[in-house]
Every structure is written in structure tokens, then in C-alpha cells.
Amino acid sequence: MSKTSQPIPSFQHSNIPSLAEISTGDAAVPRLELMEWSQRYGVVAGITTRPLSLGLWSDEPVGQVIGRWRAFRAAFGARFPVTVLAHQVHGTDVRWHEALPDGWLILDGVDGHATNERGMLLTVTVADCIPVYLTVPQKGAIALIHAGWRGTADGILEQCVELLKWRGFAKASDIVMHCGVGICGKCYEVGSEVAVRFGLSGTVQLDLRAILTQQAKALGIGEVTVSPWCSAEERDRFYSHRASRGRDGRMVAYLGRALG
Ligand SMILES: [Zn+2]
């Protein structure tokens, strides 16, 4: 599918440059990818779409979900012998990964991953929460985090940037960041107990990608773009925890540098 045949994306924010993920892949593993990132930075960055549900910690039969993960992994083939995933807890733990043996690494209680190894596909599962992709083109370091309201309020982005500085020898200004497919502010009304965490009061429409962009600027990140897609509005393409009242599956966001 070409870019022009897609429906008009709904997320609009006047101050943040938009960068759209484009349809790619095949029927077995449908997905959207940041083609511009692969051309400019040599990384593979994207997200799977319906009907491929990849929520491992769901009520679905495990065998079926694992079968879909195998198809996902096969779609990237020999370019990515290592796949990293975790049971996420809306926390702020971001792990740095050194070289790993071929196969799967499955962690517990981790909401972000970073590495400068090639051949390692970092993944997070999402359905409204924002997958945040970071790359440091000069250093070859990459990171992918899962940012819902809790992780965003608790500073997972800052944790990730610190890790890229420490282990990836990056300067904040060298980091390029993209806030991927997730729920937009218009669709994400939250109560005062959440609003207060962001210095707001009462019931508000929380725009997580705008907040993450603000945080990125405060941390000194050089360049930030935002996906135009809203997971809660494009229900035929994305899963949405909010719009499905918790019944939907999960998409997998992924980021990696293929083996040379
Ligand atoms: Zn929306």
C-alpha cells in the first residue's frame, strides 16, 4: 500500500514534526515501518498491525500467541538472530544488552531495551501506550521504550537517555527520537489522579506524545518526530486498550540494526 492510499491520520500537533510509519511486510506479519529511518539511519523501526495480536501475557492460548511470535521473528530472518522482549510493568527499568546468543531473550519487569549490537531486534508490546524509538546515528546505539502515563510520569525517557549516554557514549544532542503509534490526546481522557502527575488538575485529555516531546526537549535530545497515527481511532489497523475497554490484543513495536 502506498502512503497516499492510507486514511488521513488523526493526530495533529502544530509544534511537533510528524513522521508517518508506512505499510510494509506481508499478510503473515503486517506492519508499518519508519522508512525514513531505515534510509537515513540504517535501522529497522516499526510496529505490527492487526490482525496479528502478540500479547503474550493475555488470556489467549499461549501456543497460538507463541506461533505468531515465531512468524514475527521469521519475518526478519537471518538479519536479526536475536529477539528481545519483556513482561512490562509500566515501570522505568531500561536494560542495556551486550552481545547475546542467537534466539530469544525474555525478561521480567522491564519496560525498555537498549544496545549497540547489530542483529538484535528490540521489542515492546503496546496498545495505546507510546513506543518511543531512539537512535544515535554517530554511535550505532539504539533504544526502544514502552511509555504509558505511569512510565512517562516516572521518567522512563530520562532513564533511557542516561543509559544511552553511559553505555552508548552518546550526547543527548546526538539522539534522534520518534514517538510511535499510540493513543492521541483527544481520545485519552484521564482523571485528576493521573492529571496531577503532570502538573494538571481535574479531568484532562492527556497527549502522551506531546509530553514525551517536551521531556525530550528538556533532556536536550536533538531531533523529535511524532507518528500521526492514533491507535484508538484507527481500529481496523491498530489495537487499543482504551477503545476496546481492555479486550484488545497487543501490537509489537520493534527496533534494530540488521547484521551487516
Ligand atoms: Zn485519537
Boltz pocket constraint, residues with backbone or C-beta under 6 A from the ligand:
constraints:
  - pocket:
      binder: B
      contacts: [[A, 10], [A, 182], [A, 183], [A, 184], [A, 185], [A, 186], [A, 187], [A, 230], [A, 231], [A, 232], [A, 233]]
      max_distance: 6.0
